[in-house]
Amino acid sequence: MSALNSSSLHYPQEVAAVAACLQNHQGPIVVLAHENPDGDALGSVLGLSRALRAIGKSVIAPMEVPHYLRFVVEPGEIVSPLSEWPTDALVAVLDVDNNDPARVAGADLTTFSGTVVNVDHHGTNLRRADAGVVDPSRPAATMIVADVIDALGVPWTEALATPLMLGLNTDTGNFAFESVTPETFECAARLRAHGARIGWLTEQLRQKPRSYFLLLQEVLGTLEFLWDGQVVLARVDDVMLARAGASWEDVESYVGLLRNAEGSRLAVMIKDFGDRVKVSLRSSGGLSAQNIAVALGGGGHVPAAGATLSESYVEARCKINQAITAELLRASSSTPA
């Protein structure tokens, strides 16, 4: 797999094509995102679903919403994962490649034979959908969804703007990442003008359950500083979760904490499920988390990526080390003398 991280050359036309496909479909629209949804995935689903319902569309949005994001969901608008597809459905896949059905959550995309539209901002997206817009220059998928909503002609409300701001906020690290562009701030200003409750979102997102801190204590006990401190790595498994009374959901933000270690260029958080591991990567200083993830069979962005390896931690750790070493050597060789 390779990555194409440049902006879309036909962005306005692609946005218009996605909006037209959604607008013209007469049956139900199923809106999906990726497994372990973050603020960008949920914000995209809520924003588009609410906009489509506002123009009279029948929308089904199946997702397992993590506890820390449930505050933004209204009763009844998110349903449990589907066991079968509704008749005459169209599927809108957001914030993930529709060609990667193992990562698409909420329904089994391998059994769907109807129309699929895709809105995503990951450079590793294969860009194969009936209608799609993929633009890695946008740091959050909700930025693209906002443009689709404009193309649909839906009147803006706070209920549309707030979940889109959630995605913008979380995927830019509160507008602190290098991925932030002038257009990012312009989108944020637009959403704020439409009533997005940024203060409320920030306060809610700061709240952490007791289990988060108890598990963090366990995770910090596994901390490793590698390659002269350029890499900081930690691991978590079921035993640690049980001792802390925590869940896998509590782990999601730890990699962001690790990236703040002084002198580090790569943060690695490993979820050890026994028969498989999931790796979350965050990079800076000329390193590409995306390169490492792709080498491990995954994908994502240059500064933030991940992969799943279907093997034990001991077996996977060797491959992880090799991928990190290769990226460090690549970055070192490309650095001007």
VENKAHU-V492814 format. One record per residue. N is the residue number from 1. RES is the residue in one letter. BURIAL is + if it has 24 or more other C-alpha atoms within 12 Angstrom, else -. D_CENTER is the distance of its C-alpha to the mean C-alpha in whole Angstrom. Layout:
N & RES & BURIAL & D_CENTER
N & RES & BURIAL & D_CENTER
//
This chain:
1 & M & - & 19
2 & S & - & 19
3 & A & + & 16
4 & L & + & 17
5 & N & + & 16
6 & S & - & 18
7 & S & - & 18
8 & S & + & 19
9 & L & - & 23
10 & H & - & 23
11 & Y & + & 20
12 & P & - & 23
13 & Q & - & 24
14 & E & + & 21
15 & V & + & 20
16 & A & + & 23
17 & A & + & 23
18 & V & + & 20
19 & A & + & 22
20 & A & + & 25
21 & C & + & 24
22 & L & + & 22
23 & Q & + & 25
24 & N & - & 28
25 & H & + & 27
26 & Q & - & 29
27 & G & - & 28
28 & P & + & 25
29 & I & + & 21
30 & V & + & 19
31 & V & + & 15
32 & L & + & 12
33 & A & + & 9
34 & H & + & 7
35 & E & + & 9
36 & N & + & 8
37 & P & + & 6
38 & D & + & 6
39 & G & + & 7
40 & D & + & 6
41 & A & + & 6
42 & L & + & 9
43 & G & + & 10
44 & S & + & 10
45 & V & + & 12
46 & L & + & 14
47 & G & + & 15
48 & L & + & 16
49 & S & + & 17
50 & R & + & 20
51 & A & + & 21
52 & L & + & 22
53 & R & + & 24
54 & A & - & 25
55 & I & - & 27
56 & G & - & 28
57 & K & + & 26
58 & S & + & 25
59 & V & + & 21
60 & I & + & 20
61 & A & + & 17
62 & P & + & 16
63 & M & + & 14
64 & E & + & 14
65 & V & + & 13
66 & P & + & 13
67 & H & + & 16
68 & Y & + & 15
69 & L & + & 13
70 & R & + & 16
71 & F & - & 18
72 & V & + & 17
73 & V & + & 18
74 & E & - & 21
75 & P & - & 23
76 & G & - & 23
77 & E & + & 20
78 & I & + & 18
79 & V & + & 20
80 & S & - & 19
81 & P & + & 18
82 & L & - & 21
83 & S & - & 24
84 & E & - & 25
85 & W & + & 24
86 & P & - & 26
87 & T & - & 29
88 & D & - & 28
89 & A & + & 24
90 & L & + & 22
91 & V & + & 18
92 & A & + & 15
93 & V & + & 12
94 & L & + & 9
95 & D & + & 6
96 & V & + & 7
97 & D & + & 11
98 & N & + & 13
99 & N & + & 15
100 & D & + & 14
101 & P & - & 15
102 & A & - & 14
103 & R & + & 11
104 & V & + & 11
105 & A & + & 12
106 & G & + & 15
107 & A & + & 17
108 & D & + & 19
109 & L & + & 18
110 & T & - & 21
111 & T & - & 23
112 & F & - & 23
113 & S & - & 25
114 & G & - & 25
115 & T & + & 23
116 & V & + & 19
117 & V & + & 17
118 & N & + & 14
119 & V & + & 12
120 & D & + & 9
121 & H & + & 9
122 & H & + & 9
123 & G & + & 12
124 & T & + & 13
125 & N & + & 13
126 & L & + & 16
127 & R & + & 17
128 & R & - & 19
129 & A & + & 19
130 & D & + & 22
131 & A & + & 20
132 & G & + & 17
133 & V & + & 16
134 & V & + & 14
135 & D & + & 14
136 & P & + & 12
137 & S & + & 15
138 & R & + & 13
139 & P & + & 10
140 & A & + & 8
141 & A & + & 8
142 & T & + & 11
143 & M & + & 13
144 & I & + & 14
145 & V & + & 14
146 & A & + & 16
147 & D & + & 18
148 & V & + & 18
149 & I & + & 20
150 & D & + & 22
151 & A & + & 23
152 & L & + & 24
153 & G & - & 26
154 & V & + & 25
155 & P & - & 27
156 & W & + & 24
157 & T & + & 24
158 & E & - & 23
159 & A & + & 21
160 & L & + & 19
161 & A & + & 19
162 & T & + & 17
163 & P & + & 14
164 & L & + & 13
165 & M & + & 14
166 & L & + & 12
167 & G & + & 9
168 & L & + & 11
169 & N & + & 12
170 & T & + & 9
171 & D & + & 8
172 & T & + & 11
173 & G & + & 12
174 & N & + & 15
175 & F & + & 16
176 & A & - & 17
177 & F & + & 15
178 & E & - & 17
179 & S & + & 14
180 & V & + & 16
181 & T & - & 18
182 & P & - & 21
183 & E & - & 20
184 & T & + & 17
185 & F & + & 20
186 & E & - & 21
187 & C & + & 18
188 & A & + & 18
189 & A & - & 22
190 & R & + & 22
191 & L & + & 20
192 & R & + & 22
193 & A & - & 25
194 & H & - & 24
195 & G & - & 24
196 & A & + & 20
197 & R & + & 21
198 & I & + & 19
199 & G & - & 22
200 & W & - & 21
201 & L & + & 18
202 & T & + & 18
203 & E & - & 21
204 & Q & - & 19
205 & L & + & 16
206 & R & - & 19
207 & Q & - & 20
208 & K & - & 20
209 & P & - & 22
210 & R & - & 25
211 & S & - & 23
212 & Y & + & 21
213 & F & - & 23
214 & L & - & 25
215 & L & + & 23
216 & L & + & 22
217 & Q & - & 26
218 & E & + & 26
219 & V & + & 23
220 & L & + & 24
221 & G & - & 27
222 & T & - & 26
223 & L & + & 25
224 & E & + & 26
225 & F & - & 26
226 & L & - & 27
227 & W & - & 28
228 & D & - & 30
229 & G & - & 27
230 & Q & + & 25
231 & V & + & 23
232 & V & + & 22
233 & L & + & 21
234 & A & + & 21
235 & R & + & 21
236 & V & + & 21
237 & D & + & 22
238 & D & - & 24
239 & V & - & 27
240 & M & + & 25
241 & L & + & 23
242 & A & - & 27
243 & R & - & 28
244 & A & + & 26
245 & G & - & 26
246 & A & + & 22
247 & S & + & 19
248 & W & + & 16
249 & E & + & 14
250 & D & + & 16
251 & V & + & 15
252 & E & + & 11
253 & S & + & 12
254 & Y & + & 15
255 & V & + & 14
256 & G & + & 14
257 & L & + & 17
258 & L & + & 18
259 & R & + & 17
260 & N & - & 20
261 & A & + & 23
262 & E & - & 26
263 & G & - & 26
264 & S & + & 23
265 & R & + & 21
266 & L & + & 19
267 & A & + & 17
268 & V & + & 17
269 & M & + & 16
270 & I & + & 17
271 & K & + & 17
272 & D & + & 20
273 & F & + & 21
274 & G & - & 24
275 & D & - & 24
276 & R & - & 21
277 & V & + & 18
278 & K & + & 14
279 & V & + & 14
280 & S & + & 11
281 & L & + & 13
282 & R & + & 13
283 & S & + & 16
284 & S & + & 18
285 & G & + & 22
286 & G & + & 22
287 & L & + & 20
288 & S & + & 17
289 & A & + & 14
290 & Q & + & 13
291 & N & + & 17
292 & I & + & 17
293 & A & + & 14
294 & V & + & 16
295 & A & + & 19
296 & L & + & 18
297 & G & + & 17
298 & G & + & 13
299 & G & + & 11
300 & G & + & 8
301 & H & + & 10
302 & V & + & 13
303 & P & + & 13
304 & A & + & 9
305 & A & + & 9
306 & G & + & 10
307 & A & + & 13
308 & T & + & 15
309 & L & + & 19
310 & S & - & 21
311 & E & - & 24
312 & S & - & 25
313 & Y & + & 24
314 & V & - & 27
315 & E & - & 27
316 & A & + & 23
317 & R & + & 24
318 & C & - & 26
319 & K & + & 24
320 & I & + & 21
321 & N & + & 24
322 & Q & - & 25
323 & A & + & 22
324 & I & + & 22
325 & T & + & 26
326 & A & - & 25
327 & E & + & 23
328 & L & + & 25
329 & L & - & 28
330 & R & - & 26
331 & A & - & 25
332 & S & - & 29
333 & S & - & 31
334 & S & - & 29
335 & T & - & 30
336 & P & - & 33
337 & A & - & 36
//
